[in-house]
């Protein structure tokens, strides 16, 4: 990954994972955000409150993702497996997590692990699972369910340390989530890694937990929901909102700008119609285990479709041709560049 300048790192403070964006850790952030939202909402020409929250969530996610990745690189926690591929500096892949990289919802798996540790009652786990069932059946997320889930999640983490959440995430990944990774999706991610490209997870799951999944899979990092923290302790407030829909697209766009990526050379994967904004940003979109709405959009737009749930081959072709050619082309280009540099 290209090294960011010292100027780009200004405004960061020390935290559990090394430096962390100071502006996302200020205790005054909550009221400041409310004041900003109120001011914007009075303007008929400005973005809506939903768009503003999505943009804040996306920017915060990109900040956190890059900071966490840099900290783990500095700590030597990412180990290269086999010979390093020639780096393709302008292409990357972005993977949704739930039902795309992981079978089921990662937050439900995490909740199972917490219930086993007596952090909350089994009835709460049933409530979380039921909301996920409704989402999978309808393909749409209820605003009431999302608000309720967000409120319970924030109440759970308020006052807890970021280190505790990360440690729990590592334990629960090893116990539950590791066996629920889709082999087919993991292979696609490895294809991008082998081509020297960055590979990022993009998810509504808290960034600390998403980073654990990325680290365990040997990926570059993760874009996830950012909860405000002060001195390593969660305040119980989000920065912007849950990383979802427009927020995911903004996070990917922000990260691409900061990393010098060409979005036309990038690839995105998801199972959900809610991620169409993210999928529409990149040059190659791939529907993985798609819900009915995304399957229809993918067919209409000529996107690749891969379904690992029943063993069926892709709806269009057996292996995503555009993806394979793009990855191979990037690797060749990087190799040629390296040979020129050697001479």
N, C-alpha and C positions, 0 to 999 in steps of 0.2 A: 504494500500500500504506500502511495506517495507520502513523504513526510510533510506534515503541515508546519507552517512557519510559526515562529514565536508570537507574531502578531495575531495569528488566528487563534492562539491559545490564551490570549489575554482575557482576563475576567473569569478564570477558573480558580477554584479553591480546592484544598485538600479534602479528601473524603475516603470512604471505605474502599473505593476502587481507584484511588489515586486522585487526580484532579477531576473536578466536576463543575459544571457551569454555575457560577455564583448566582446568576440572576434567577435560576430555578430553585434556589435554596433560601431565598429571603423570606422571613416570616411575614413581611408586608405584602408578599405577592398576591395573596388571596384578595385583600381589599383593593389593591391596585388594579387587579384584573377586573373586578366588579365595576370599578369606576370607569375603566376603559371601555368595557362592554356597554355601560349605560350611555357613555358619550357617543359611541359609534351607532348605537341603536336609534339615536335621535336624528342621525343624518340619513336622508332618503337616498343618498348616492353611495354610501359606504357599504362594506360587506355586511352580511347578516351576522347575528350573534353566533349562529352555528358555524358559519365560515370562519369567523375570527377564532373561535375555540379550536376548530380543526387545524387552522394554520399555526396557532400556538403549540398545539399538541405535536404537530409534525416537526416544527423547528426544534422543540425540546427533545423530541425523540432522536433526531439526527445528532444533536449535541451530545446527548447521553451515549448513543451508540458509538460514536467515534472516540469519546473519552474512555469508555469502558474497554474498547478494543485496544487503544493505545496503552492503557494501564496494564492489561494482561500481556501484551507484547513485551512491555518493559519488565514485567515480572517473570517472563519466560514461560508463561503458562500455555502458549500455543506451540506445539511441537510439529515440525514438518515430518510428513510420512513419505519416505522414498525421495527420489530426486525432485528438486524444485522445478516446476514448469516455468518456461519463459513467461514473463509477466505481460499480460495484455492490459494496458493501463487505462483504456477508455471504455471497456465493456464490463458488465457485471450482471448478476442474476439476483432476482428478488423473489423469495418464496413466502407465501402465506404459511401459517403453521397449522391451525386446526383443520383437520380433514384433508389437508394438502400434504404436509410433511408428517403430521402425527395423526394416527387414527383416533377420531373423537376430538373432544375439546380439551386442550391442555389445562385450562383452569379447573375443569371437572376432575382431571387426574390429580392436580395439585390439591384440590379440596378433599379428595379421598385420602391423600397422605396426611393432611392436617387433621381430618376426622379420626384417623387411626392413632394420631398423637394426642387426641383429646383436646384439640384447640377449639373445636365447636361440636355441636350436636349432630348426630346422623340425620336428623330431620332437616337441618340446613343443607346438607349434602343432597338430599332428595329434591329440595327446592331448586338448587342449582342445576341438577341433572334434568329436571322436568322442563326448565326454561330452555335448555339446550335441545331437548327433544322437540319442543314446539318450533324452535328455530329451524331444525333440520327438516321438519315436516312442511312448514310453510315457506321456507327459504327467505323469510323476512324476520328482522329483529324488532320486537315490540319495544316502543319507547318506554313503556311502563316497566317492562322486565329489565331493560338496560339501566333505567334510573334506580330501580330497586337493587339490582346486582351491584351497581357502582357504590351505592350507599353502604351496603353490607361489607363490601370489600374494603372501602376506606375506613369504616369503623374498626375492621379487624386489624389493619396495619397501623392505625394511628397510635403513636407512642412507642411503636416497636422500632428496632434498629434495622437499617438497611442490610447490615451484615447478617442478622438473624434470618431475614427473608431469603438472602442469597444462599445461606447454608442449608435452609430447609429445601430450597429449590434443587440443590445438588443431591441431597438425600432422596427426594421424591422422584427425581429424574431416574436415578439408578434403580430404584425399587419398582417404579410403575411405567414411566414414559419410555425408557430405553427399548422395551419390547413392543412398543406401539408405533415405531417409526416405519413409514411405508418404504419398503426396499426399493421400489421403482422410483419414487421421488428422490430418495437418497442417492440413487445412481445418477439421476439427472443433475443433482447438485455436484456430484463428484466429477461429472463431465465438464462442468464449468471450471471447477478447481484445476482439473488436469489441463485445461486450456489457459491457465494462468489468470483467470478472472476472479474478481471478488464475488463472494456469495453471501447475501444478507437475508436473514429472516425478517418478515414484516408482520407484526401481530398486535392485537389488542391486549395481549397478555402483558403484565408488568415487565418493564425492560430488564429488571434484575433476573427474572425467571427465564425470559426469552434468551438472555445472554448465556445462561447455563446450558440451554439446549444447543445453541450455536457452538459453544465451546466443546461440548461433548461430541458433536458431529464434525468438528474440525473446520467449521465455516468461519467466514471473516468476522461476523458479528450479528447483531440483532437490533432492529428498530421496534420499540415497544412503547406501551403506555408509561408515561413518566409521572410518578407521584412526588410531590414536593417533600423535601426533607431539610431539616436544619440540624447541623452538627451530627449527621449520621442517624437522625431519628425522623421517622415519617410524621408529618403534621396532620395527615388525614385529608389533605386537599390534592387535587390533580393539577398539573400544569396544562391548562387548556381544557382537554377532555380526553376520553378514551380514544386511543389511536384506532380510527375506524373510517372507512369510506374515504371522504375527501382528505382526512388527516393522514391516512396512509400514503395517498398520492403526494401530498405536500412533503411528507418525510422523505420519500424517495427522491423527489425533485431537489430538495434541499441538500441531501447527501450527495446526489450526482454533481451538483454545482461545486460543493466543497472538495470532492474527490476528482474533479475534472473528467467525469464520465460523459460519454455521448449516449443519451437515452435511446437514440435510434439503433444503437448497437447492443442495447441491454435487453434482457428477457425477464418476464414476470410470470409467476405461476400462482393460481388460486383455484379454490373450489366454489367460491361464492360470488353471486351477482353483486353483492355489496362492494366487491373489489374491482368492479369495472373501471372506476376512475384510475386506479393504479395500473391495471392491465392496459388501459388506453394510452398511457404515457410512453410506453416503450415500443421498440421496433418489433419485438416478437412477444406475443401473448400466448400462454398455454393454459388451457382449462384442465385442471387435475381433479378427478372425481367430482365433476361439476354438478351443482344443483340444476333443476330444470330450467330456471331462468338464464343461468350462465351458459348452459348447453345451447340454448336457443341463440343467445348473443354470439357465441363462438361460431356456430354454424353460419349465421348471417354475415359475420365479419371475416370468415375464413381463418379463424384461429385454430391452432392445434388442439386436439382433445385427447387426453390420456385418462383412462379409467382403470384403477388398480383394485377396485372393490370386488369385481367378479372375475377377474382374469381376462376380461375382454380386451382385445387390441384397441388401439386408438380408433376413434370414429373415422378419422381421415386417412391416417397412415400408421404403420407399425412403429416407426421411430420418427420423432419430429424432425423432418428433413431440414427445414430452415434453421432450426436450433443446432442440429449437428453440423451443418455447413458453416454456420456462423462461428461456432466454437472452434472448429478446425481452422477456419480462415484466420481467426484471431491468433491462434497458436502459431500458424505459419508466419503471419505478419510479425509477431513478436520475435520469433526465431530469426527471421531475416534481419530485423533491426539489431538483434544482439550480435549476429555475425558481422554486420557492418561496423558496429561499435568495436568489436574485437580487432577488426582490421584498421 
